[in-house]
Amino acid sequence: MKFVAALIFVYLVCSGQVSEGQQQQGGTWCVARPSATDVELTNNINYACQTLAGSNCTLLIEEGGSCRDPCTLINHASAVMNAYYAENGRNWWNCNFKGTGLITISNPSN
């Protein structure tokens, strides 16, 4: 239960990363699966950060980033995975991350 609350908190903090148009169109968000290992989460961050346009990744999770806190690997992975998912059209396969991503239909910022 604490993990779910933490994920909701991350998306409340990060809700500014998705424009209003994207929120209305998409209606889905990508988060890291709680059972994902640290290695899998790190791989997800590395992959997504290598493919995100511009410096979206660093703006999210590096020092001073909008999704820096709480400073945990799973929260950082969720923020970056969601940015990748949103930037690539919110298709289910853009949240798979080798089975370590989950799609939620509830806007956690509401």
C-alpha positions as CSV (number, residue, x, y, z in Angstrom):
1,M,0.0,0.0,0.0
2,K,2.9,2.4,0.8
3,F,4.3,1.7,-2.7
4,V,1.0,2.7,-4.4
5,A,0.9,5.9,-2.4
6,A,4.5,6.6,-3.4
7,L,3.6,6.1,-7.1
8,I,0.7,8.4,-6.8
9,F,2.9,11.0,-5.1
10,V,5.4,10.8,-8.0
11,Y,2.7,11.4,-10.5
12,L,1.3,14.3,-8.5
13,V,4.8,15.9,-8.6
14,C,5.4,15.0,-12.2
15,S,1.9,15.9,-13.6
16,G,3.3,19.1,-15.1
17,Q,5.4,17.0,-17.5
18,V,2.4,16.1,-19.7
19,S,0.5,18.9,-21.5
20,E,-3.2,19.3,-21.1
21,G,-3.8,18.0,-24.6
22,Q,-1.8,14.9,-23.9
23,Q,-3.7,14.2,-20.7
24,Q,-7.1,14.6,-22.4
25,Q,-6.0,12.5,-25.4
26,G,-4.1,9.8,-23.6
27,G,-5.9,9.1,-20.4
28,T,-3.2,6.6,-19.5
29,W,0.1,6.6,-17.7
30,C,3.0,4.2,-17.5
31,V,4.6,3.2,-14.2
32,A,7.3,0.7,-13.2
33,R,6.0,-2.7,-12.0
34,P,6.7,-3.1,-8.2
35,S,8.3,-6.5,-8.8
36,A,10.9,-5.1,-11.2
37,T,14.5,-5.5,-10.1
38,D,17.0,-2.7,-9.6
39,V,18.9,-3.9,-12.7
40,E,15.7,-3.9,-14.8
41,L,14.7,-0.4,-13.6
42,T,18.2,0.9,-14.3
43,N,18.1,-0.6,-17.8
44,N,14.7,1.1,-18.3
45,I,16.0,4.5,-17.3
46,N,19.1,4.1,-19.5
47,Y,17.0,3.0,-22.5
48,A,14.4,5.7,-22.2
49,C,16.9,8.4,-21.5
50,Q,18.9,7.5,-24.6
51,T,15.7,7.7,-26.8
52,L,13.9,10.7,-25.3
53,A,14.0,13.9,-27.4
54,G,16.2,16.7,-26.0
55,S,17.1,16.6,-22.4
56,N,13.7,15.4,-21.0
57,C,15.3,12.7,-18.9
58,T,17.7,15.0,-17.1
59,L,15.0,17.5,-16.5
60,L,12.9,14.9,-14.8
61,I,15.3,13.0,-12.4
62,E,18.6,14.8,-12.0
63,E,19.3,17.2,-9.1
64,G,16.7,19.9,-9.2
65,G,14.5,17.9,-11.6
66,S,10.7,18.1,-11.3
67,C,10.6,14.3,-10.5
68,R,13.7,14.1,-8.4
69,D,11.9,13.5,-5.1
70,P,11.2,11.0,-3.7
71,C,14.7,10.0,-4.6
72,T,14.2,6.3,-5.3
73,L,15.0,4.1,-8.2
74,I,11.5,2.9,-8.8
75,N,10.1,6.5,-8.7
76,H,12.8,7.7,-11.1
77,A,12.2,4.8,-13.4
78,S,8.4,5.5,-13.4
79,A,8.9,9.1,-14.3
80,V,11.2,8.4,-17.2
81,M,9.2,5.4,-18.4
82,N,6.0,7.6,-18.4
83,A,7.9,10.3,-20.4
84,Y,9.0,7.8,-22.9
85,Y,5.5,6.3,-23.1
86,A,3.9,9.8,-23.6
87,E,6.5,10.9,-26.2
88,N,5.9,7.7,-28.2
89,G,2.2,7.9,-28.6
90,R,0.9,6.1,-25.4
91,N,0.8,2.7,-27.1
92,W,0.7,-0.3,-24.8
93,W,4.0,-1.6,-26.2
94,N,5.7,1.7,-25.3
95,C,5.1,0.8,-21.6
96,N,6.2,-2.8,-21.8
97,F,9.9,-2.4,-21.0
98,K,10.4,-6.2,-21.2
99,G,7.4,-6.8,-18.8
100,T,8.5,-4.3,-16.2
101,G,5.9,-1.5,-17.0
102,L,2.3,-1.1,-16.1
103,I,-0.3,1.1,-17.6
104,T,-2.8,2.9,-15.3
105,I,-6.0,4.5,-16.5
106,S,-6.6,6.6,-13.4
107,N,-5.0,10.0,-13.6
108,P,-2.9,10.0,-10.4
109,S,-2.9,13.8,-10.3
110,N,-6.7,14.0,-9.7
